[in-house]
């Protein structure tokens, strides 16, 4: 559980793989001064097909949940 006044900092990849064409997508968004937080939107652009991908960041702690249900 996160305490009052505690920020969850999220790591953001500089490149991701394009879901549509398999090309490389580069980060468009600038990192906020206070760092990336869950709920922030990060934009990427594919260098091959030029698709834009807007991704909502989730808390890294969500990875620890059991998704098998």
C-alpha positions in Angstrom: 0.0 0.0 0.0 1.3 3.4 -0.9 1.5 6.0 1.9 0.4 9.6 1.8 2.8 11.7 -0.1 4.6 8.8 -1.7 5.0 8.8 -5.5 5.2 5.6 -7.5 7.9 6.2 -10.2 7.5 4.2 -13.4 10.2 3.3 -15.9 9.5 4.2 -19.5 11.2 2.5 -22.5 12.8 4.8 -25.1 11.7 2.4 -27.9 8.9 -0.2 -28.2 7.9 -2.6 -31.0 5.0 -1.4 -33.3 2.1 -3.8 -32.9 1.0 -3.1 -36.5 4.2 -3.5 -38.5 6.9 -4.7 -36.2 9.0 -1.6 -36.7 10.6 0.5 -34.0 8.5 3.2 -32.2 10.4 6.1 -30.6 9.3 8.0 -27.5 7.7 11.4 -28.3 6.8 12.5 -24.8 9.1 14.5 -22.6 9.6 13.2 -19.0 7.8 15.4 -16.5 10.1 17.1 -13.9 8.7 14.9 -11.2 9.2 11.7 -13.2 6.7 9.3 -14.8 3.8 8.3 -12.6 1.0 5.7 -13.0 -1.8 7.3 -15.1 0.5 9.4 -17.2 0.1 9.0 -21.0 3.3 8.3 -23.0 3.3 8.8 -26.8 5.4 6.8 -29.3 5.7 7.1 -33.2 6.7 4.2 -35.4 9.6 5.0 -37.8 8.2 2.6 -40.5 4.4 3.0 -40.7 4.3 6.3 -38.8 1.5 5.1 -36.5 1.3 6.8 -33.1 0.8 4.9 -29.9 -0.5 6.5 -26.7 0.1 4.3 -23.7 -1.3 4.8 -20.2 1.3 3.9 -17.6 0.4 1.5 -14.9 1.9 1.0 -11.5 4.7 -1.6 -11.6 3.1 -3.2 -8.5 0.2 -4.3 -10.7 2.6 -6.9 -12.3 2.7 -8.8 -8.9 -1.1 -9.5 -9.1 -2.3 -13.0 -10.1 -4.0 -12.6 -13.5 -4.9 -16.3 -13.9 -8.4 -15.9 -12.7 
